[in-house]
């Protein structure tokens, strides 16, 4: 029992792990040997090296086979003898063909490789194909030449036939004699394309002729005949596009243009109706039947709108024409109101020019009302005048000051020596007057009695325009001649008594009328600020002139009456202006 118990005692852990490691190593070794053995077996099954030194060429050729090649050589020699005597004929070509066939027969009969015999076969093949193809090529070239001559004479049908024959000859060369120098796939393609071209060209010419006929019928307003011709032209062009793609005659854009023209024909009758209605409206308007003309113009606009909707691709479709008929309709309908506005405008101008400002203010109110009605009721009428609207709106704003402004201006005007019909402001335009007219004062040297400065020539002209609205008379800048006439002679004057210069103005413009006037009664014609002149004989892109010098000039310079040029939009704190007014 003690022995039995000892034999069945449990194994210790370190004894168990050692046994497992031994069997695991043994298994890995067996697997590795198996894989290596497999690789060796596969290597034995693969291709093996060949020692070509042991290769046995059997070049022994029997006499009967040699006789075949000899026969081929003799046939070739016979052909050479023919070439010495004359150009080869078709029957002579058979000698070369037989020589080639015999050479092929020889190569098929031998065992092994004869490179010289093979090269000879290739030479014979090439020579035979060149000679055989040469005849076909000459025929093809002659046919092409004839086709070109027929095409120049516009015999398209026969030209097409010749091009096809030339193509067949070249095609036969390419298929039968691919080793010849006459082999040319590109030429075959070109000849085929030319044949297709002259197949399509008559169709195109017929389509163009039909389109021309349709155009003549359109011009004559014969719509049914025009529609018939145009549809035929479209069918031919559609056929070209489908069956002759890639040719010059195929054109998707031309087919689309024909379609648009057909739409134009279909809409032509509608357009003719629109024109007839518009012409009737023109006659009514010329006869001063304005309300009836307005209704007819509106009908023309409706018909044109209907045409636009039904035939949007038509050349007669036009949203601008709808707008034009609507404009004419509203112009005719507003004609009486336009006449009333024009009469009241002329009456207002007369009242202002006669200085009847109270009555003019009442007319301004009426004009304001009528112009508003014109804009609201007839916005597309050509009788709407944006310039007149701006003028009346401005006069409406200053209507309570009309009399005051007129009195102040007329009270400050003096005649210009030797100048009729125009009077000039005796001072430079002061800032107070400029602010009253324009509602703003841009001057850098502020002061109501100081001359307005930092005014561009364009702004001075705008002032003149607004003042002319108030006075009902033309107002502008003085010309150089008017300015010099007002200035008069300077020889015996003590300029310091009349002029503000750098010596006493400290470089800043002073209040107007603070020095002695010149003999003509005008103040500050020289010095203080330089004054803009009316532009005469000068392009709008050129600058404008200002004259007289300013408070930063020396008295010696002012004595020369400086005349300077500046851009019309330039502002300068030493530049201002005065005005002249036309009087009745």
Secondary structure by P-SEA (a helix, b strand, c coil): caaaaaaaccccaaaaaaaaaaaaaaaaaaaaaaaaaaaaaaaaacbbbbccccccccccccaaaaaaaaaaaaaaaaaaaaaacccccaaaaaaaaaaaaaaaaaaaacccccaaaaaaaaaaaaaaaaaaaaaaaaaaaaaaaaaaaaaaacaaaaaaaaaaaaaaaaaaaaacccccccccaaaaaaaaaaaaaaaaaaaaaaaaaaaaaaaaaaaacccaaaaaaaaaaaaaaaaaaacccccccccaaaaaaaaaaaaaaaaaaaaaaaaaaaaaaaaaaaacaaaaaaaaaaaaaaaaaaaaaaccccccccaaaaaaaaaaaaaaaaaaaaaaaaaaaaaaaaaaaacaaaaaaaaaaaaaaaaaaaaaaccccccccaaaaaaaaaaaaaccaaaaaaaaaaaaccccccccccccccccccaaaaaaacccccccccccccccccccaaaaaaaaaaaaaaacbbbbbbcaaaaaaaacccccccccccccccccccccccccccccccccccccccccbbbbbccccccccbbbbbccccccccaaaaaacbbbbbcccbbbcccccccccccc
